[in-house]
Every structure is written in C-alpha cells, then in structure tokens.
Amino acid sequence: MPNDVRDLPASNDGLYRFLGGSPLAVAFRLILLSILVGVVLAAIGFDPWNILHSIRMLFQRLWDLGFDAVNWLWRYFLLGAVIVIPIWLLSRLFGAPRGR
C-alpha cells in the first residue's frame, strides 16, 4: 500500500537517531552525567574557572603522593628492620650448625 504509515519517513527520525533517543530524555541524562562528573572532578580538586591550573595541581599532588608513599614505606622498613635484622643475625650466629 503506498499510503501506509510505516512507509512514510518520520519527521524527527533523523534527530532521534542522531541523539540516541528523545531530545528531552537525552538532555536529562546529559545533565545528570554532567553533575556526577562534576562532583568527581571537584573531589579531586578541579576548578571549572581555572582548569589548566587544576590539572597542573592534580599532577603535582600525584607526584607528591608517590614520593610520600616511598617515604612512608622507607620509614616502616627501617622501623621493622631494627627488630628483624638483629633477631635474624642472632638466630644465624647461635643456631645449631646444619650439616650437608
């Protein structure tokens, strides 16, 4: 049938395909996603008015955090080594000799 409704192109079919749904639903999802991403970026210290400075500060904090982790690990190693190394050395010196 030439006058069948299914054969006629929809007026907003291209727009729906381009957006991936109805414009109102897509706008709502984009608003919610923008708020969620904004909360995450604010939690790691991004500022929307000075984004380049925020990115530089993020990398600076990550760099400092890396070296702070090494410093933290080194301090715990030294603290444990004060106890572990002498006990190991004494057990090696006064332990029973083992024959092969």
C-alpha positions in Angstrom: 0.0 0.0 0.0 1.5 3.3 -1.0 -0.3 5.3 1.8 0.8 3.0 4.6 2.1 5.0 7.6 5.2 2.7 8.0 6.4 3.8 4.6 6.3 7.5 5.4 9.5 9.0 6.9 9.1 10.3 10.4 9.8 14.0 10.8 12.1 13.6 13.8 13.6 10.2 12.9 17.0 11.6 12.0 17.1 13.7 15.1 16.1 10.7 17.3 18.8 8.6 15.6 21.4 11.3 16.0 20.7 12.0 19.7 20.1 8.4 20.6 16.6 9.0 21.9 14.1 11.7 22.5 15.8 15.1 22.9 14.3 15.6 26.4 15.5 12.3 27.7 18.9 12.8 26.2 19.1 16.3 27.8 18.1 14.9 31.2 20.7 12.1 31.0 23.4 14.6 30.0 22.5 16.9 32.9 22.7 14.1 35.4 26.0 12.8 33.9 27.5 16.3 34.0 26.6 16.7 37.6 28.1 13.3 38.5 31.3 14.0 36.7 31.4 17.5 38.2 31.2 16.0 41.7 34.1 13.6 41.0 36.2 16.3 39.5 35.5 18.6 42.4 36.5 15.8 44.8 40.0 15.5 43.2 40.4 19.3 43.2 39.4 20.6 39.8 38.1 24.1 39.5 36.0 24.9 36.4 37.2 28.5 36.2 40.9 27.6 36.1 41.1 24.2 34.6 44.7 24.4 33.5 45.9 25.3 37.0 43.7 22.5 38.4 45.2 19.9 36.0 48.7 21.0 37.0 47.9 20.8 40.7 46.4 17.3 40.2 49.7 16.1 38.7 51.7 17.9 41.4 49.6 16.1 44.1 50.0 12.8 42.4 53.8 13.3 42.2 54.0 14.3 45.8 51.8 11.4 46.8 54.1 9.0 45.0 57.2 10.2 46.9 55.3 10.4 50.2 54.4 6.7 49.7 58.1 5.9 49.2 59.0 7.9 52.3 56.2 6.1 54.2 57.4 2.7 53.0 61.0 3.5 53.9 60.1 4.6 57.4 58.2 1.3 58.1 61.0 -0.7 56.6 63.6 0.9 58.9 61.3 0.5 61.9 60.8 -3.2 61.2 64.5 -3.7 60.3 65.5 -2.5 63.7 63.9 -5.6 65.2 64.0 -8.2 62.3 67.7 -7.9 61.3 69.2 -8.3 64.8 66.9 -11.3 65.6 67.8 -12.9 62.2 71.5 -12.3 62.9 71.4 -13.7 66.4 69.5 -16.8 65.2 72.1 -17.3 62.5 75.0 -16.9 64.9 73.6 -19.1 67.8 71.6 -21.5 65.7 72.6 -25.2 65.6 75.0 -25.9 62.8 73.5 -27.8 59.9 75.5 -30.4 58.1 75.0 -31.3 54.5 
